[in-house]
Amino acid sequence: MHESRLLSPRSFQAGLLDSTYENVLEHIDCGVMLFDEEGVLTFVNARAYGMLELQRYTLAGCTVVDLLTHLSLSRIKKRQLLHIYRETVYKGKTMYEFMDEYGRYWEVNASFGGDMNGSYLFTFKEISDYKKIEQTAYQNDNLAMLGKLSASIAHEIRNPLTAIRGFIQLLRPHLQGLGKEEYAKIILAEIDRANDIIHEFLSSSKPSSPQAGIISVSALMKEVILLTESEVLMKGCQIVLNALASDLYISVDVKQIKQVLINMIRNALEAVSDRLDDITGRIELGAYREGGEVRIIVSDNGKGMDVCTMSHLFNQFFTTKENGTGLGLSVSDRIIKNHGGRISVSSRINEGTSFVISLPLTPGLTA
């Protein structure tokens, strides 16, 4: 039997799909799976079995149950198919979207009933590019909204906070005499935290243009470690700067890049603090040259992230923290892009996360 022919001799209607139709289905840009009225798989095209990461011959004559328990099908794929079955066949939905383990988005369309004579037709189309456009439009809408909010936030909230802070400082000696100076410290700390949140909103809506200056990557990272080391040690963690080449220079807004690195170190610190075992938290910084770029690495041995979390990591307002704003990494991503660079991330659950910042290497200063 030719490989692209119907898989089962129990095809639901002889001659329904002749070689011409099969050839068309083999070459369309979406996966196709057809089950007959008894739940037997009668046709699957190359795109579909490629998505399942199976050989076509292993699917011959499979029922729905056989497919969900297929020995060669990964556990993740089985779970995805089970969700598709539940949302379409069981709940009667004709369209379902999901993200696979590689971060790709898929749209499933199901046809059944009516003229299908009891058969079920499923098509799978990758919509990752569409989702990127959709997310970009969503982010642009958020930016426009933040731009309108930021001026109001700065005026309506910062001014009262400044006044409150001033009065608390005036009252501090009186509170000290009453043995209540700790109250003043707490109030001032909370006011400063509120100001930090406002600063994040303002930075996310209108990050300032980079004021470029040439700096050694080694010097930059040593300064960042000095600024964060005490905070890391207080939480019982380690921060390590791996050996760096002395000839790595970048032309950047030093203040902005420090902001990015400090934010990533604090995120790493929270990730290692959230582990439930007794492993000592460790944050490592490093850098190396790759072609015409400098790659700066911030890695940790924290709790890690799943694919779904990573896919939304740089979206504004997305956060997994109870008290987070969801702006830190989106601001960091924008800062790096404004410098002509990019941020990539890799992570494994209970193993840790690595952020890699790629920036143009400044020419003429290397050995």
Secondary structure, 3 states (H helix, E strand, C coil): CCCCCCCCCCCCCCCCCCHHHHHHHHHCCCEEEEECCCCEEEEECHHHHHHHCCCHHHHCCCEHHHHHCCCCCCHHHHHHHHHHHHHHHHCCCCEEEEECCCCCEEEEEEEECHHHCCCEEEEEEECHHHHHHHHHHHHHHHHHHHHHHHHHHHHHHHHHHHHHHHHHHHHHHHHHHCCCHHHHHHHHHHHHHHHHHHHHHHHHHCCCCCCCEEEEHHHHHHHHHHHHHHHHHHCCCEEEECCCCCCCEEEECHHHHHHHHHHHHHHHHHHHHCCCCCCCCEEEEEEEEECCEEEEEEEECCCCCCHHHHHCCCCCCCCCCCCCCCCHHHHHHHHHHHCCCEEEEEEECCCEEEEEEEEECCCCCCC
